[in-house]
Amino acid sequence: MRLTRLILTGLISIGVSYNVAAVDLPEQSRVPGGIALIPLADLNSQSAPSAWYRGNRVMVIPTTDTPYAEQSPWLAVIGIPLSAKPADEQLMKADGKRFPFRIDDKEYVEQRLTITNKRHVNPNQQDLARYKQEKDEMTAAFKNWSSPELETLAFNLPSEGRFSSPFGLKRFFNDQPRNPHSGLDIAGGQGGAINAPAAGTVVAVSEYFFNGNTVILDHGYGLTTMYCHMSRTDVKVGDQLNTGDSIGAIGKTGRVTGPHLHWSVSMNNTRVDPLLFVDEK
């Protein structure tokens, strides 16, 4: 499907102007692991409303010259967690007003992998302590809130290669159930180039127990991307990247069965399907 094109003008509450001619929205998919686009009806303020969903701040953008413009001047772009239950009503709040919405069910397939490093399946106490610290670091990066000029919500693919493991797989490591796959795996071969899919700021560079060599980019307003299992990293925290700038190279560090890039996209601290942000699949 084609991404929705959104013309952005106007100001947000902190005074940053959306002065880019056009921005592509992600494809809406109201399922666990998907994206909901919610017009904020009856909120006609000149500055962007403050919106929250499941305790995390939500991206809000103006709707000028879009099909949503008649419904509201503002549109919330919400990441829906894989753990969300279709039977439950979802609730976002913005400036004290409630915005309930429903999601549909989606059945993700199973994937069973054999991991030779047994500690990557059953970590010892030292491994678990390390993982907890690393998880806290990654969560802080995912929850980072910045307000750059918004260029686009559409991404290029960060590397070339086949999609070896899609988003949302129900995963089993050595026949033991684990969390669903929270990203897209691209098998581009050892040393293959990894490039920024859109402009962003590097907010984390580290070597993690499960993820191996990892980089996290902040694209603004709660939108982040993560790159894992890299053979090398070419950036440092604080670097400002443009679309296409080198991040590093594909590798097989961390918990892997072979060289690949694990690429994840996070909206409001929620991992969502990266391909919803990619026009050319």
N, C-alpha and C positions, 0 to 999 in steps of 0.2 A: 504493500500500500504506500501511497505517496504521503509524505509528511504534510501537515497542515501549515500553510503560510500565514503568518501573523504580522500585520503592520504595527509597529510600536512607535508611539510618540508619547509625550507627557512625562511626568515626573513621579518618582516614588518618594516615600516619606522622608528619606534621608537626603533628598536633593539630587540624586544621580539621574541624569537624563537618559532615556532610551532614545538615542538619536540615530540609530541604525535604520535604514530604509525598510528592511524586512527581516523577520526572524522566523525560522521554522520551528514549529512545535513538535514534540514527540507524538507518535501515534497513540490515540486513546485506546486503552484496553482495560476495562474495569473487571479485572480478575486478580486473584492473588499473584503478586509479582508484576503487576501491570501499573498503568498510569490512569488516573482520573482527572479530567478537565472540568472544573466546577465554576460556572459563572457565579459571582458573589452578588446575587440579586438584592436590591434595596440598600446596597452600600454604595453611596454616590459621593464619597469623600474625594477631595482633590489629591490626597496622598494615599499610597497603597495601604489597605487594611493589614493588620497584623493577624495572620491566620495560623492555626495550630491543629495538628492531627496526631493523636496517640503520643502526646507530649513533645512532639518535635515541630519546629517552625516550618511553615510551608511557603514555597515560592508563590508570589502573587505578581502578576504582570498586567498591564493595561490591554484593553481589547479594541482599540481604535481600528476602524475599517475591517472588522472581522464579522463573521456570523454571530459572534457572541455579543457584539456591541449593543444590540437592542435589549439584551437581558441585563447587562451590567457593564460598567466601565472597567471592571477588574475580573481577572480570571485566576483561579488557583490551580496550580499544577502539582498533583499529589502522587507520591509513590505509595503503592499498596503492598504491604508485606506478604511474603509467601505464607505466613502463618494466619492470615486473615480468613475468617470463616464466612462463606457466602450466606449462611443462615442468619448472620448477625448484621444489624444495621450499622454502617460505618458513620462516624460523626466527626466533622470538622467544625471548628469554631473560628469566627473572624469578627473582631471588634465586638464581642459579646453576643453575636448572633449565631444560631445553630444552623449548620448545613449538613443534614443527614443525606446519605446516599447508599445505594445498594451495589453489590458486586455479583458477578456470575461465577460459577464454579469453573475450574480448569483442571484437567487430569494430566499430570506430568508423568512421563515414563520412568522406569527404573534403569539404573546403571550399576553394574557390579564390577569393581576393580580389585586387582590383587596388588597390594602394597608390600614390597620386600622389606622395607624398614619397619619393623614391628612397633617401634616407639611412635611412629606416625599414625598408628592405629590405636595403640594402648599406651599413651604417654606415662612416664613415671612422674613422681611428685615434683621433681625438679623441672621437668618439662612443662607440667601443668602450671607451676608458678611463673615460669617464663611466658607461657602462652597468655596467662591472665594479664600480665603487665603489657604485653604486646597488644592484646585486645583493647585494653584501655587507651593505648596510644592511637590505634586505628579508629576507635569510636570518637575520640576527640577530633580527629581529622574529618570524619564523616559529618560531625555536628558543627564543624566550623561554619560561621556565617560571614560572608563578605558581600560587598555591594559594588562590583565593578560595572562598567558599561556593558550591557548585555549584547553580545554580538549574535549569538545563535543558540538554539537548543537542539540543533542537528549536528550529528557527529559523522566524521569519516571513520572507517574502520582503522584501528591503530596499527594493524599489521596484515600481511598477506598470508593466506593459507586456508586450509579447509576448516570448517567448524567441527571440531572433534567431540565436543560435549556441549550441548545447548544449555541454556538457562533453565533452572527449575527441576532438573533431574532428581529423582529420589535415589540417593546414593547409598551404596553398601561397599564398605572397605573390608576385604577378607570376610565377606558374608555378614559383617556387622553393620546395622543401620546407622547412618550419620545424617547430619543436617542436609537439606536439599542444596543442590548446586546453585550458588548465588551469583554466578557470572557466566560468561561465554568463553569457552576454551577454543583458541585458534592454534592449530598445529602448523606453524610456519617453518619449522626446522631450526636446529641449533644455530644461534647467531643471527637469525632473521631480524630485520629492523623493526623497532617499535617506535611509532611517532605519535605526537599529540593529536587527538581527533578533533580538537577545538582549542581555542585560547584558554589558558588557565595558569594558576600559580601552584608551584610545588609546595605541598604542606607536609609531606612525610617521605623520607627515604630511609629504608632500613632493611635488615636481613632478619626475617621472622621464622619461627620454628616450622609452621605449616606452609606459609606462603613463600618462603625463600626470599630472594632479593625483590623488594617491593617499592613501588612509587605510587603516591596518591596525589592527584591534581584537584584543586578547587576551582570550579568554573563559575562560582557565584550563586548566591541565593539558595544554598542548601544542595546544590548539584555538584557531586564529586565523581571522579573515576579512579579506579585502582588497577594496577598492573603488577602481576605476580610471577614468580618462578624465573626471573630474569637472569641471564648469564652475566650481565653487567648493567650498571646504571650510569647515565650520562648527565645527570642533573643533581642539584643540591636544593635543600629547603630554601624557599624564597625566590627561586628562579621564576621569571615570567616567561611563559612559553606562548608561541603563536601556533596556529594550526600547521601541522606538518613537522614541527621541530622534533629532533631526536630525543627520546626518553631513555632508550637503552636497547638491549637485544634480547631475543628469546633464549631461554635456557631451561634447565631442569633442576633448579634449586628448590628446596623445601619438599613437600609431600607431592610427588609426581610419579607417573609411570613412564614418562618420556618427555622430551623437550616440547614445550608449548607456552603460549601466553594465556593466563587466566585474566580476563578483562571484566571488571564489574562496574556498574553504574549505580549510583546512590542518589535518591531524591529524599529529602527530609529524613536522613539517617535510615533509609530503607533501600535495600538492594532490589533493583527492578531489572527487567529484561533489557539488555543493552540494544537489541535490534529494534526496539521501539524508537530509538533515537537515530537510526541509520536509514537513509533513504534508499541507497542502492545496496541490497542485501547480497 
